[in-house]
Every structure is written in structure tokens, then in C-alpha cells.
Amino acid sequence: MKQNFVKLTSELLRNENLTSTDKIVLAYNLGHEVYFASTKHAAETLGMTTSTVKKSITKLKKLGLWRDESGHP
């Protein structure tokens, strides 16, 4: 299996508004060249519940950190 790595800036890693879960979901989002197909798929891949992933996505969108289908925040 191919391993993909993603870098998060120091600013994001130290961001006190983000939980560890938020950072993992954000890294998952940034690590994909295309927008992932479903919250369910992301949750299964990350070992989280869909509600946890949805909560993080909502938060990341409010903070302007979420990359959407077009690849833009």
C-alpha cells in the first residue's frame, strides 16, 4: 500500500482552536488531490464516527480551513 504524507504548518499544529481530531481530519482533506467522496469513507479511513468527522468539517469550514470540491478553502 502506498503511503501518503501531508505537512501541516507549525501555525496549524499550534492552533489552539483546533482539537487533535480537527487536525487529523484537516490533514486527511489536504492529503487528497481530489475531494473525498463521503464523510462515511473519511470516518472509516480515520477510525472515527461520521458525526465526529462532520463536526470537525463544520468547524474547519467556519475557520476557512476546509478545502472543498474545487480544491479551494
Secondary structure as UniProt FT lines:
FT   HELIX           10..14
FT   TURN            16..17
FT   HELIX           20..30
FT   HELIX           39..46
FT   HELIX           50..62
FT   TURN            63..64
FT   TURN            69..70
//
